[in-house]
Structure formats: C-alpha cells, structure tokens
Amino acid sequence: MRPGCLILIIPLLLLAGCANNNEIRRPFMFKEAKLPAGFPSPGPVGEIIVKNYPAYRMARVNRGEGGIAGGPAAMFSPLFNHIKRNNIPMTSPVEMGYPEHVEPGEGASSMAFLYGEPSWGTSGANVDDPRVVIEDVPAMTLFSIGVRGGYTDANFTKALSRLNDWIKKREQQVRVNGPPRYLGYNSPFVLDFLKYGEVQLPVDIVGRDSEKDAPCPVTRRSGTKGDYECECGSTRARAVICSRQ
C-alpha cells in the first residue's frame, strides 16, 4: 500500500483515532487509585478518540455563589473531607467541570470526586456540608484527548481547541451536547510534567443513514502502521491507516 493512502471502513472512529474501551494504546502514567466501575482505560496522549462511559455517581462542589470561593485547591478540600468522613475510597480521575461556553482563563467551575460504585451513598446535598452535592450522571459518549502536563487552564484550552477544530470539520457527523470537562488522574504528589489527564466533550453521533455507518468500538489495535479491528454487533470489519496520511 502506498504511503499516504487511507482505507476507511468505519470512517468516524478511525479519523478520531479509533477508540477502544478495553484495548487502546495506554499512556505512561502513575496509577494512584482505581477507576470507577466500568470506566474505560485512559487514552493515548495527543490523540482524539471516542469513549463510552457508564452511568456513575459523584460528589461535586461548585465554584462561586453558594459554593466554594477559590480555585481547584479550595474545591479539593471539602471533597476530600467528604469521602474521608463517609469512608468512601478515593478513585481516579477527579473531574473538573467547565462552562459550556468557556472563556480563555476562566478556570474550572466545579470539581467532583467519582464514587467507585453508583450504588454508594445517596444523591442530593450532603448533610454535613451542603456545598457538596451527590449527583447521578447518565451514561454518555465523549470525544477525548489525552494530555500530558499539569492541570492548567493553558493545557485545557489547547486540548479543547483541538477537539473543537476536529468536530467543526465533521458537523454532519458529530454534535456536541454538553459542556467540556478535564479529568485529572494524578495527585499533587506527581510532578507536573509527568501528570496525565483527558479533556473531553460529550457528543451525539448524527447524520448516519444506516447502522453500518454508526461508530463501532475497536476491539484491537496492532502493528506499527496503525491496524484496527472494529466490531459492530455481528459485523466485523478490518481497516488500515497507512503510517503517513
């Protein structure tokens, strides 16, 4: 096959990096806590992939009126006290929420600790600290890009710009349906240049004419040229992307 060729059988996922909830190319990272039940593995740094998340429960604090005055460090403390007081194990990642139309330098508007199981606890404002609200999050599909470095507004903005640029070129296939988020997998004890995170946008897949055009989970990625095997129900297809596109 000549360099630069592109054979696409499942075009949307392959153009996005061909996501896989189980066997994706995992990044180097320090694993400090378990993922919540059913969560997909962290994705590769610098690649846009599709990830499917199950429903989960989280404890969230908001910044501003009625919430926390301050940035991530201020929001972290009441959440940590909450899980410690209720004997809830820490999980990774921590979720930092942003407004749907975020302005440069605006910063995270919320922070959440994710429960390991959706059955733990009770939803609603916490009795001991009403600033901490327990929320149930439905299952969702997101476009995600892995990020290396500290959890800064600059890193978030750069990654979000890449996601938005990718989606704008495919408006007939993809529609954003919610605000962005930044998942932080590492604690302050890990040096910034070693930290790993993911910037994500929730999406709907639109504009497909039949089931065969729908995105499929990738069951395997192998080889140096980016070979993928995708599976949609009972239909399995093989697709290859050349090393130089």
C-alpha positions as CSV (number, residue, x, y, z in Angstrom):
1,M,0.0,0.0,0.0
2,R,1.4,3.4,-1.0
3,P,2.3,5.9,1.7
4,G,-0.5,8.4,2.3
5,C,-3.3,6.0,1.4
6,L,-6.3,5.8,3.7
7,I,-8.7,2.9,3.7
8,L,-11.7,3.6,5.9
9,I,-14.4,1.1,6.7
10,I,-15.6,2.9,9.9
11,P,-14.6,6.5,9.0
12,L,-15.7,8.4,12.0
13,L,-13.9,6.4,14.6
14,L,-10.8,5.9,12.6
15,L,-10.5,9.6,11.9
16,A,-10.9,10.2,15.6
17,G,-8.1,7.8,16.5
18,C,-10.4,4.7,16.7
19,A,-11.3,4.5,20.4
20,N,-11.4,1.3,22.4
21,N,-12.8,1.0,25.9
22,N,-10.6,-2.1,26.7
23,E,-7.5,-2.4,24.4
24,I,-6.4,1.1,23.5
25,R,-2.8,2.2,23.4
26,R,-2.4,3.3,27.1
27,P,-0.3,6.2,28.1
28,F,2.6,6.2,30.6
29,M,1.1,7.3,33.9
30,F,1.3,6.8,37.6
31,K,-1.7,4.8,38.8
32,E,-2.6,6.2,42.2
33,A,-6.2,5.0,42.6
34,K,-8.7,2.7,40.9
35,L,-11.1,3.7,38.1
36,P,-14.8,3.8,38.9
37,A,-16.7,0.7,38.0
38,G,-17.0,0.2,34.2
39,F,-14.9,3.2,33.2
40,P,-12.7,2.9,30.1
41,S,-9.0,3.0,30.3
42,P,-7.0,6.2,29.8
43,G,-6.5,7.1,26.2
44,P,-3.2,7.9,24.3
45,V,-1.6,11.4,24.7
46,G,-2.4,13.8,21.8
47,E,-4.9,11.5,20.0
48,I,-8.6,12.2,19.7
49,I,-10.7,9.1,20.4
50,V,-14.3,8.1,21.2
51,K,-15.0,6.9,24.7
52,N,-18.2,5.4,26.1
53,Y,-18.9,5.9,29.9
54,P,-21.4,4.1,32.0
55,A,-23.7,5.8,34.5
56,Y,-21.9,6.8,37.7
57,R,-22.3,8.8,40.9
58,M,-20.1,11.7,42.0
59,A,-19.7,14.2,44.8
60,R,-19.4,17.7,43.3
61,V,-18.6,21.2,44.6
62,N,-19.2,24.3,42.5
63,R,-17.2,27.5,42.5
64,G,-18.8,30.8,43.2
65,E,-22.0,31.9,44.8
66,G,-23.4,29.1,47.1
67,G,-20.3,27.1,46.6
68,I,-16.5,27.5,47.0
69,A,-14.7,30.8,46.8
70,G,-11.4,29.9,45.1
71,G,-9.8,27.6,42.6
72,P,-9.1,23.9,42.4
73,A,-7.2,23.7,45.7
74,A,-10.1,25.3,47.6
75,M,-12.6,22.9,45.9
76,F,-10.5,19.9,46.7
77,S,-10.6,20.2,50.5
78,P,-14.4,19.8,51.1
79,L,-14.5,16.9,48.7
80,F,-11.6,15.1,50.4
81,N,-13.2,15.7,53.8
82,H,-16.5,14.3,52.5
83,I,-15.0,11.0,51.3
84,K,-12.9,10.7,54.5
85,R,-15.9,11.4,56.7
86,N,-18.0,8.8,54.9
87,N,-15.3,6.1,54.4
88,I,-15.6,6.4,50.6
89,P,-12.4,5.1,48.8
90,M,-10.7,7.7,46.6
91,T,-10.9,6.9,42.8
92,S,-9.2,8.3,39.8
93,P,-9.8,10.5,37.9
94,V,-11.0,13.7,39.5
95,E,-13.5,15.5,37.3
96,M,-13.1,19.3,36.7
97,G,-16.1,20.8,35.1
98,Y,-16.2,23.9,32.8
99,P,-18.9,26.2,31.4
100,E,-20.3,25.2,28.1
101,H,-19.0,28.4,26.5
102,V,-15.8,28.7,28.5
103,E,-13.8,31.9,28.1
104,P,-9.9,31.8,28.0
105,G,-8.5,31.8,31.5
106,E,-12.0,31.3,33.1
107,G,-10.9,28.2,35.0
108,A,-12.9,25.2,36.2
109,S,-16.4,26.0,37.6
110,S,-16.6,22.7,39.6
111,M,-14.7,19.7,40.9
112,A,-16.0,16.3,41.6
113,F,-14.8,13.1,43.2
114,L,-16.3,10.0,41.5
115,Y,-17.7,7.1,43.5
116,G,-16.3,3.7,42.8
117,E,-19.8,2.3,42.5
118,P,-23.1,4.1,41.5
119,S,-24.9,2.4,44.4
120,W,-22.8,4.1,47.1
121,G,-24.3,6.9,49.1
122,T,-27.5,8.9,48.5
123,S,-28.0,11.6,45.9
124,G,-28.6,15.2,47.0
125,A,-26.9,17.8,49.1
126,N,-24.7,16.3,51.8
127,V,-26.0,16.8,55.3
128,D,-22.6,17.5,56.8
129,D,-21.5,20.0,54.2
130,P,-24.3,21.2,51.8
131,R,-21.7,22.6,49.4
132,V,-21.0,19.0,48.5
133,V,-23.8,17.7,46.3
134,I,-24.1,14.0,45.3
135,E,-25.2,13.7,41.7
136,D,-26.1,10.8,39.4
137,V,-24.6,11.1,35.9
138,P,-26.1,9.2,33.0
139,A,-24.2,7.1,30.5
140,M,-22.6,9.1,27.8
141,T,-20.3,9.2,24.7
142,L,-17.4,11.6,24.6
143,F,-14.6,12.7,22.3
144,S,-11.5,12.6,24.4
145,I,-7.8,13.7,24.0
146,G,-5.1,12.6,26.4
147,V,-3.0,15.5,27.8
148,R,0.5,15.4,29.4
149,G,1.3,18.0,32.0
150,G,-0.2,19.9,34.9
151,Y,-3.9,20.6,35.1
152,T,-3.6,24.2,34.0
153,D,-6.0,26.4,32.1
154,A,-3.5,26.6,29.3
155,N,-3.3,22.9,28.8
156,F,-7.1,22.6,29.0
157,T,-7.6,25.4,26.4
158,K,-5.1,23.9,24.0
159,A,-6.7,20.5,24.1
160,L,-10.2,21.8,23.9
161,S,-9.3,23.8,20.8
162,R,-8.1,20.6,19.1
163,L,-11.4,18.9,19.9
164,N,-13.5,21.8,18.7
165,D,-11.5,22.1,15.5
166,W,-11.9,18.3,14.8
167,I,-15.6,18.4,15.4
168,K,-16.2,21.6,13.3
169,K,-14.8,19.7,10.3
170,R,-17.4,17.0,10.8
171,E,-20.5,18.9,11.8
172,Q,-22.6,16.5,9.7
173,Q,-21.5,13.5,11.8
174,V,-20.9,14.9,15.3
175,R,-22.8,17.3,17.6
176,V,-21.6,18.5,21.0
177,N,-24.4,18.1,23.6
178,G,-22.9,19.5,26.8
179,P,-20.0,21.3,28.5
180,P,-16.4,20.2,28.4
181,R,-14.6,18.5,31.3
182,Y,-11.0,17.9,32.4
183,L,-10.2,14.5,34.0
184,G,-7.2,14.6,36.3
185,Y,-5.7,11.2,37.1
186,N,-2.8,12.3,39.3
187,S,-2.4,13.9,42.7
188,P,-0.3,16.9,43.6
189,F,2.5,14.4,44.7
190,V,3.2,13.7,41.0
191,L,5.4,16.3,39.2
192,D,3.5,18.4,36.7
193,F,5.5,17.1,33.6
194,L,4.5,13.5,34.5
195,K,0.8,14.1,35.2
196,Y,-1.8,12.7,32.8
197,G,-5.3,14.0,32.1
198,E,-8.0,13.9,29.5
199,V,-10.0,16.8,28.1
200,Q,-13.4,15.6,26.9
201,L,-16.6,16.8,25.1
202,P,-19.9,14.9,25.3
203,V,-21.3,14.3,21.8
204,D,-24.1,12.8,19.8
205,I,-23.3,10.9,16.6
206,V,-25.7,12.2,13.9
207,G,-26.2,12.2,10.2
208,R,-25.8,8.5,9.6
209,D,-28.1,6.7,7.2
210,S,-27.8,3.2,8.5
211,E,-26.5,1.1,11.3
212,K,-23.4,0.2,9.3
213,D,-22.4,3.9,9.3
214,A,-22.5,4.1,13.1
215,P,-19.3,4.3,15.2
216,C,-18.1,0.9,16.4
217,P,-15.9,0.0,19.4
218,V,-12.5,-1.0,18.4
219,T,-11.5,-4.5,19.6
220,R,-7.8,-4.4,18.8
221,R,-5.0,-2.1,17.6
222,S,-1.8,-3.7,16.5
223,G,1.2,-3.2,14.3
224,T,3.4,-0.1,13.6
225,K,1.1,1.2,10.8
226,G,-2.0,1.6,12.9
227,D,-4.0,-1.5,12.1
228,Y,-7.5,-1.6,13.7
229,E,-10.2,-4.2,14.1
230,C,-13.7,-2.8,14.7
231,E,-16.8,-4.7,15.7
232,C,-20.5,-3.6,15.4
233,G,-22.8,-6.2,16.7
234,S,-22.3,-9.3,14.5
235,T,-20.5,-7.3,11.8
236,R,-16.7,-7.2,11.9
237,A,-14.6,-5.1,9.6
238,R,-10.9,-4.6,9.2
239,A,-9.4,-1.2,8.5
240,V,-5.9,0.1,7.9
241,I,-4.4,3.6,8.1
242,C,-1.0,4.0,6.4
243,S,1.8,5.3,8.6
244,R,1.8,8.6,6.6
245,Q,-1.6,10.1,5.9
